[in-house]
Amino acid sequence: MTSKRDLAITVLTVLIGITPLIIQFYRTGDTASLTVAGILLVALPIYFIFDWVTNKFGLIDSLGERVLKLEEKTDYMKEVHALDKRISIVERNGKGAINPKYIVFGVMVLLFILYLRTAGFI
């Protein structure tokens, strides 16, 4: 399952992406601005739907791999229990891994600030 932090980042990214669209409908804008707003309206849901689908398929694949590994190791579980604990602690740590959603969120915040500056709100 996704964590509450990932869900919050996803919701904030969508809101930041759709806010220029809403502002653009209330202000008269040129064709380029409306095109960018339309691209955002289409691209953001597609990105997050694709991310959700790949996440679910990745979860299914990882669960299938875990089942196969468990079938192979059932005879040796008592002997290597301590070693598995150590490995799981190291794997859970996950230092150095950057979630791509955080990068997308940062880029969206930067683009939103630049949009507000161009629109005259900042």
Protein Blocks (a to p, Z undefined) as FASTA:
>chain_A
ZZfklmmmmmmmmmmmmmmmmmmmmpccdfklmmmmmmmmmmmmmmmmmmmmmmmmmmmm
mmmmmmmmmmmmmmmmmmmmmmmmmmmmmmmnogoiacfklmmmmmmmmmmmmmmmmnop
ZZ
